[in-house]
Amino acid sequence: MPRPKWTAESHPKGGRPKGSRNKLAVEAETMIDEAWKKLGGSEFLVKCARDPKNIPAVLSLFGRRVRQKVELSGGLTWTQIVDQVNRAQEAKRADVARAMEGTPT
């Protein structure tokens, strides 16, 4: 007796089911959350964010942690805010470098 042909519905599907999480990613996320709690959680983040040197890194963390795109007041996303902060810091560094060379802006 000939073997029946597979249809799209009856064809066996291999691999991880759609929407399931990668075990390594889940484990890494759990470790990061545990470390975060040991550092002091939100209090630690506030302490870091108060230092102007850390603002881009803190905003980058927010952007990575928030899984969906969130529009903030003004219609900006976290990524756009981080980019704006980075550009402003680069411009400030360039101004300082020019000032140290004695070149007018």
DOLUMDREN-541878 format. One line per 10 residues: number of its first residue (from 1); for each residue x, y, z of N, C-alpha, C, O, CB. Coordinates in steps of 0.2 Angstrom, whole numbers. Glycine has a CB too. Layout:
N
NUM	X:Y:Z:X:Y:Z:X:Y:Z:X:Y:Z:X:Y:Z  ...
# end
This chain:
105
1	4:-6:0:0:0:0:4:6:0:9:7:4:-5:0:6  3:11:-5:7:17:-5:6:21:1:1:22:4:6:21:-11  12:25:3:12:29:9:8:36:7:9:38:1:19:31:11  4:39:11:0:45:9:5:51:9:10:51:13:-6:46:14  3:55:4:7:61:4:6:66:10:0:66:12:6:65:-3  11:70:12:10:75:17:6:81:15:7:83:9:16:77:21  2:83:19:-1:90:17:2:95:22:5:93:26:-9:90:18  0:101:20:3:107:25:1:106:32:4:107:36:1:114:22  -6:104:33:-8:103:39:-6:97:43:-5:97:49:-16:103:39  -4:91:39:-3:85:42:5:84:43:7:79:46:-6:79:39
11	9:88:40:16:88:39:19:89:46:17:94:50:19:92:34  23:84:49:26:85:56:31:91:56:34:92:51:30:78:58  30:95:61:34:101:62:40:99:67:38:97:73:30:107:64  46:101:66:51:100:70:53:107:74:50:112:72:57:97:67  57:106:78:60:112:82:55:114:87:51:111:89:61:118:77  57:120:90:54:123:96:47:126:93:47:129:88:58:129:99  42:125:97:35:128:96:36:136:95:39:139:99:30:126:101  32:138:91:31:146:90:29:149:96:25:147:99:27:147:84  33:154:98:32:158:104:35:156:110:35:159:115:24:158:105  38:150:110:42:147:116:48:151:117:51:153:112:43:139:115
21	51:151:123:57:155:124:63:150:124:62:144:126:56:158:131  68:153:122:75:150:122:77:149:129:77:153:133:80:154:118  79:142:131:81:141:138:87:145:140:87:148:146:83:134:138  92:146:136:98:150:137:96:157:139:98:160:144:103:150:132  91:160:135:89:167:136:85:168:142:86:173:146:85:169:130  81:163:144:77:163:150:82:163:156:81:166:161:72:157:150  87:158:156:92:158:161:96:164:162:97:166:168:97:152:160  98:167:156:102:173:157:98:179:160:100:183:164:105:175:150  92:179:158:87:184:160:86:183:168:86:188:172:80:184:157  85:177:170:85:176:177:91:178:181:90:181:187:83:168:178
31	97:177:179:103:178:182:104:186:182:106:189:187:109:175:178  102:189:177:102:197:177:97:200:182:99:204:186:101:200:170  91:197:183:86:199:187:89:198:195:88:202:199:80:196:186  92:192:196:95:191:203:100:196:204:101:198:210:97:184:203  105:197:200:110:202:201:108:209:202:110:213:206:115:202:195  102:211:198:99:217:199:97:218:206:97:223:209:93:218:194  93:213:209:91:213:215:96:214:221:95:218:225:86:207:217  102:210:220:107:211:224:111:218:224:113:220:229:113:206:222  111:221:218:114:228:218:109:233:221:112:239:222:115:230:211  103:232:222:98:237:225:93:239:221:89:243:223:102:243:227
41	92:235:215:86:237:211:86:244:209:90:247:206:80:235:214  80:247:209:78:254:207:83:259:210:84:264:207:71:255:207  84:258:217:88:263:220:95:263:217:98:269:217:89:261:228  98:257:215:104:257:212:104:261:205:109:265:203:107:250:211  99:260:201:98:263:195:97:271:196:101:274:192:92:260:191  94:273:201:93:280:202:100:283:204:102:288:201:88:282:208  104:280:208:110:282:210:115:283:204:118:287:203:114:277:215  115:278:199:119:278:193:116:283:188:120:287:185:118:271:189  110:284:188:107:289:183:108:296:185:108:301:181:99:288:183  110:297:192:112:304:194:118:306:191:120:312:191:111:304:201
51	123:302:189:129:304:187:128:305:179:127:300:176:135:298:188  129:311:177:128:312:170:132:308:165:130:307:159:130:320:168  138:305:167:142:301:163:138:294:161:139:291:156:148:299:166  133:292:166:130:286:165:123:286:162:120:281:160:129:283:172  121:292:160:114:293:158:113:289:151:108:286:151:113:301:156  117:289:146:116:285:140:116:278:142:111:274:139:122:286:135  120:275:146:120:268:148:113:266:152:110:261:150:126:266:153  111:271:156:105:270:160:99:270:155:94:265:155:103:275:165  98:275:150:93:275:145:93:269:141:88:266:139:93:281:141  99:267:139:100:261:135:97:255:138:94:250:135:107:259:133
61	98:254:145:95:248:149:88:249:149:85:244:148:98:249:156  85:255:149:78:255:149:75:253:142:70:249:142:76:263:150  79:255:137:76:253:130:77:245:129:72:243:126:81:256:125  82:242:132:82:235:131:77:231:135:75:226:133:89:233:133  76:234:141:71:231:146:64:231:144:60:226:145:72:233:153  62:237:141:55:237:139:55:234:132:58:236:127:53:245:138  51:228:132:51:224:126:47:227:120:49:226:114:48:218:128  42:231:122:38:234:116:40:241:115:43:244:120:30:233:117  39:244:109:40:251:108:35:255:112:29:254:111:40:252:101  38:259:116:34:264:120:35:271:118:40:273:117:35:263:128
71	29:274:116:30:281:114:30:285:120:25:285:124:25:283:109  34:290:121:34:294:127:31:301:124:30:302:119:41:295:129  31:306:129:28:312:127:33:315:122:39:315:123:27:317:134  30:318:117:34:321:112:34:316:106:37:317:101:40:323:114  32:309:107:32:304:102:39:301:101:40:298:96:30:307:95  43:302:106:50:299:105:50:292:108:47:291:113:55:303:108  54:287:106:55:281:109:61:281:113:65:286:112:55:275:103  62:276:117:68:276:121:75:276:117:79:279:118:69:269:125  75:272:111:80:272:107:82:279:104:88:281:104:79:268:101  77:283:102:78:290:100:81:294:105:85:299:104:71:293:97
81	78:293:111:81:298:117:88:296:118:92:301:119:77:296:123  90:290:118:97:288:119:101:290:114:107:293:115:98:280:119  99:290:107:103:293:102:104:300:103:109:303:101:99:292:95  98:304:105:99:311:106:104:313:111:108:317:111:92:314:108  104:309:117:109:310:122:116:309:120:120:313:121:107:306:128  117:303:116:123:302:114:126:307:109:132:309:109:123:295:110  122:310:105:124:315:100:126:321:104:131:325:102:118:317:95  122:323:109:123:329:113:130:328:117:134:333:117:117:330:118  131:322:119:137:321:123:143:321:118:149:324:120:137:314:126  143:319:112:148:319:107:149:326:105:155:328:104:146:315:101
91	144:330:104:145:337:102:149:341:108:153:345:107:138:340:101  147:339:114:150:343:120:157:341:120:162:345:121:146:341:126  159:334:119:166:332:119:170:336:113:176:338:114:166:324:118  167:336:108:170:340:102:171:347:104:177:350:102:166:339:96  166:350:107:167:357:109:173:358:114:177:363:114:161:360:112  174:353:119:179:354:124:186:353:120:191:356:122:178:348:129  186:348:116:192:347:112:194:353:108:200:354:108:191:341:107  190:356:105:191:362:101:194:368:106:198:371:104:185:365:97  190:368:112:192:373:117:199:372:119:203:377:120:187:373:122  201:366:120:208:364:123:213:366:117:219:367:119:208:357:125
101	211:365:111:216:367:105:216:374:104:221:376:101:214:363:99  212:378:107:211:385:106:208:387:99:208:393:97:218:388:105  204:382:96:201:383:90:194:386:92:190:383:96:200:377:86  192:392:89:185:394:90:180:390:87:181:386:82:184:401:88  174:390:90:168:385:88:165:389:82:160:386:80:164:384:93
# end
